[in-house]
Amino acid sequence: RRSPAARGAVRARAGSKSMQLPFRVGHGFDLHRLELVSEMPELKLILGGVEIAHDRGCVAHSDGDVLLHCVVDAITGALGLPDIGQLFPDNDPKWKGCTSDVFVAEACRLMREEGYEIGNIDCTIIAQRPKISPHKPAIKANLCKMLGCDESAVNVKAKTHEKVDSLGENRSIACHTVVMLMKV
């Protein structure tokens, strides 16, 4: 199910004489609009592959998991590959409603193909509501499972946006992620 952009990026990298660095660092960012589930009952709030009970859900082409989308962008960014929007375009119907673990699996496959593994990953979810703290252990455990790494290499934090702009007004949710990949 690799996208044409992913196939092209891998071919381009295979043809280049890129330096094999001992580690690589990548940053990811994602943001999704939140809408009331009472008005759009098909919407859900999913973070790190874990469904979170909330009166709002993410509007997105896939499942709208901002954390996993952010993780994908951090990994592919560290590898110098295209972002999630190029690898899995939202105008391609095959990704409609897709669970984001598919995107993470592809990013991890590309990472391992390049000879890297997760050194550590640090994620910050930004949401006014719901409170993320009660869900952190399940999110972290699921993220470790998807990434194939020890929990000591994964950190999940959450911040509010102090009631400022769409994040603080519970109209959107965002995430930042930084990853360090280590050469194996």
N, C-alpha and C positions, 0 to 999 in steps of 0.2 A: 504494500500500500504506500510505498514511498512516492512522494510528489515529484513532478518533473523538476522543480527547483532543487529538491534534495539530491536527485540523481545528477543534475548538472553541477551542483556545488561539490559533490564527492568526486566527480570526474575531473573538475577543474583543479581540485586540491591534489588528486592523484598525479596529475600531469605537472604540477609545480614542484620545485625543489625547496619546500618550506622547511625552515629550521625546526628541528625537533627539540623543543624547549623542555626543561625538566618540570616546569609547571606553567599553567596558563590561568588567567583570571578573567571572569566574565561577569557582567551585570545584566540583570533583567528587570523590566518594569512592565506592569500591566494594570489596566483599569477597566472596569465594566460598570455600566449603568445598572442601577437597581430599580425595579418596579414592584408595585404591590402584587402579591400573589392572589389577593382577592379579585383583582382586575385581570390578571394574567396567570391563571392557575397552573399552567404548564411550567412555569419558572421555578427554579430551585436555587438555593445557595449551597454551593459545593466548594470546599476549601481543602486542598491536598487530597482530593478523592473522598472526602468525608462530607456527607450531607448534614447541614446545620439547620436546625429549626429556626425559621425567621419569617416575619410577615412580608418580606421582600425576597425576590430572586434576581439572578443575573440575566440580563438581556445579552444574548450572544449567539453566534452561529453554531458553536459546539455546546458543551455543558457550562461554559462560562467560568471555569475554575481559575480564578486570577492567580492563585498561588502556583498551580502547575504550569500555567502559561508562562509565568515569570521564570520558573525553574528552567523550562525549555529554552527561553531566550538567553538565560545566563550561560547554560551549557553550550549552546550553539555559538553564542558570542565569544566565549573563551576559545572555541575551536576556529573562529574566524569564518563561520558559516552564516547563511542568511537567517533572518528572524522567523518566528513562528508564522507570521502572516505570509511570508514567501514560501515557506516549506509546506504549509497546510492552508492554502488560500480560502478565505470565507466565501468566495464565489464558486467554489467547487462543491457540488452537491454531495459528494461522498463524505465530506467532513461534517455535514449538517447533523447536529445532535450527537456527534461523536463524544465519547468520554475522553477526557484529557490524558488518561494514563496511556493511551495509544501514542500521543505526542511525546510523552516522557520516555516511553520505551524506544521510540525512534531516536530521540536525542541521545539516550544512553548507548544505543547500538552504534551511532556515529562516533561517540566519545571513545568507546572501546575499540572500534575499528581504527581510530587514530592512535591507540596505545595509551590512553589515559584512564584514570579512575578518579572518583571524587576524593579530594583531599579534605575539604570541608565546604559546607554550604550554610549560608546565613540568610534567613528570610524574614521580612518585616511586612505583616499584613496591616493595612490602614483601613479601619472601619469604625464608624461611630457606634453602630450596633450591628449585630448582637455582640455581647462580650465573647471574646475568642478564648480567653484563658481556660475555661472548662473543657474546651475541645482540643487544646494543644497536644496532650499526650497521644490522642488518637491520630491527629494530623501528622505528628512527628513519626509515629510508628509506621503509618502508611507510606510516608515519604521515604523512610529508610528502606522499606520493603521494595518500593518502586525503583529506587536508585541503587539498591544492592550494596548498601554501606551501613556501617555501625552507627548507632544513635549518637555516639560521641562526636561524629562528624557533621551532625545536623542540628541547626538551631532554628526555632520558630518563635518569633516575637510578634506582638500586636500593639498597635498604637491607635488612639482615637485621633481625630483631626480637630479637636477642641471646638466643635460646632461651626467650623469655618468651611465655606464653599460646599460643593456637592458631596464631598466625603463626610464632612461634619454634619451635613443635613440628612444623612442616611439615604442619599440619592445615588451614591456610587460606592464602590469598594476598590481598593488598589493594593498592590504589593510591589516591593523591591526585593531583589535577591542578588547576592554576590556569591560566586562559586570559585573555588580554587581546584583546578584539575592537576593531578600529579601523574607524571610519566611512569609507566610500569615497566 
